[in-house]
Amino acid sequence: MKHLIDAFAPAEMAQRVLRVGVAKARLPVADTLILAVLAGAFIGLGAAFATLTTTDPAMGFGPARVLGGLTFSLGLILVVVAGAELFTGNNLVAMAWASREINTRQVARNWILVYIGNFFGSVGTALLIYWSGTWALAENGVALNALQIAAAKCDLGWGEAFVRGVLCNALVCLAVWLCNSARSTTDKILAIIFPITGFVAMGFEHCIANMYFIPLGMLLKGNPELLEGLGLENADLASLTLEGLSANLVPVTLGNIVGGTLLVAGVYWFAYLRPKGE
């Protein structure tokens, strides 16, 4: 009975990640895309929740960021428990590639399809949140917070964005890795909360979350009545453009890939899955 309760050991987790990676790489195109759109929407909902909970500055810097990370965890909880395809978590597919269970073309196909689906899910959620008008809560305080978050991301330098992306996806992939030790939904939720809370609180960068944060900021920037009420002008948010979105997503995405594939997938493949004669 005990073996049905105990968490899976790391060597068993590696085998589970390997099998999941093979299954993800072989998933039909339509299934991959629809599950990727869902994942983008889930991450967007987590980002919206985090924006709301960090709006009150009276909480203080540290507590507000921790609370934001805790509520942002909703996104990955929905992805893992409900089932969806998230680009950053799918960087662990590299373990199946390193074991030669799948080829480079299959990995690229999965990552490209999932990235596209995540983009549409995240941007679609940003549109729905904007149309819902919930950004007007706290006397437009939520909108101000959303604008500040988006502008700060677009103002990051290339190097900072890249390194923050590396650190972010190391923690995201560790959260997904830990989920493979779980035997219950509760185990999975608990495995997710601390790594995700940590990356958000420390200000690391997640490319799929930024597909929600920055487009929402751009939508809010396009509302002249809102900007007037907040005492802002377009010049105050000059970086919030399509160019700014691209300038953020490129280094953050590359950093996310490095953090997920090398720092997590690569290390655990070497430890548990590499041929023993090497």
Secondary structure, DSSP 8 states (H G I E B T S, - for coil): -GGGTS---HHHHHHHHHHHHHHHHTS-HHHHHHHHHHHHHHHHHHHHHHHHHT--GGG-HHHHHHHHHHHHHHHHHIIIIII---TTGGGGGHHHHHTTSS-HHHHHHHHHHHHHHHHHHHHHHHHHHHHHTGGGHHHHHHHHHHHHHHHHHHT--HHHHHHHHHHHHHHHHHHHHHHTT-SSHHHHHHHHHHHHHHHHHTT---HHHHHHHHHHHHHHHT-HHHHHHHT--GGGGTT-SHHHHHHHHHHHHHHHHHHHIIIIIIHHIIIIIS-TT-
